[in-house]
Amino acid sequence: MEVTLRQATVADIPTLARIFAEAFRSVDEPHGFFFPDLVSVEAGTQMITSGVSTPGIYGVVAESGGQLLGSNFMDERDAVSGIGPISVDPKVQNRGLGRRLMQAVLERARGAVSARLVQEAFHMRSMSLYATLGFDVKEPLLLITGRPKSGPVVGVEVRRLAAEDVEECAALCRRVHRFDRANQVRDASAAFVPFVALRGGRIVAYATEPTHPFIGHGVAETEADMKALLLGVAALRPAPIRILLPTRQASLFRWLLAEGFRSMSPMTLMSIGEYQEPRGCWFPSILY
């Protein structure tokens, strides 16, 4: 099969969205981990459309004889490059297309400080592929969801993130991670429903979309600040909170379980290039 790679276009979106849904279904359902509202044609359309149309996100497709076979994306908006989602049509999986799609974005990422991704921990083939490409495991994650039993924390203001909050959120992210995601936060303030938590008028935590783990990431100075943020968000929004929790934050994990959250699926954060341990409380998006 002769396969060519090219940049993704708007015309590719419907087919790539279908491939996205079918590819994840083929892997997830046999393991009992398929979530239709997160990995569906509709969700795929949202993800692929964002990847194709957002400035700073690079998309590559594999095709043969004019037929689309798969795609991969890389978010280049900030210093760290975030890879994904990658999906290959189930009819042509295990033929090296995933490797070629990964190599295409890694070639582009050569000048980045780091390239990172999140993979489904039960998917041994993808973990092995990423390891052979040079990625190291950095964090065990857990997709977790629920609505907390407790109410908002007195003395902490939780509100929608505004455009003028972006620089303060970027500074917070630098304190925790030593890099910022200012461009992602800026875009989220226009497209999603991000939140900030303030103590004494100072931003101590933010989350770009705490009800959608594939989109949203969160950063807080302390675990107490993260708890206050999540409790405040739950009081303002009816949708369940869903985040990718780094489970080494053991006390936060136990608190979430005590608040009634439910574990859904294991994930793994992997990185190639520079990586420094966070100095605060945090959770990644599906990218990093």
Buried (B, 14 or more C-beta within 10 A) or exposed (E): EEBEBEEBEEEBBBBBBBBBBBBBBBBBEEEEBBBEEBBBBEBBBBBBBBBBEBEEBBBBBBBEEEEBBBBBBBBBBBBBBBBBBBBBBBEBBEEBBBEBBBBBBBEBBEEBBBBBBBBBBBBEEBBEBBEEBEBEBBBBBBBBBBBBEBEBBEEBBBEEBEEEBBBBBBEBBBBBBBBBBBBBBBBBBEEBBBBBBBBEEEBBBBBBBBBBBBBBBBBBBEBBBBBBBBBBBBBEBEEBBBBBBBBEBEEBBEBBEEBEBEBBBBBBBBBBBEBEEBEBBBBBBBBB
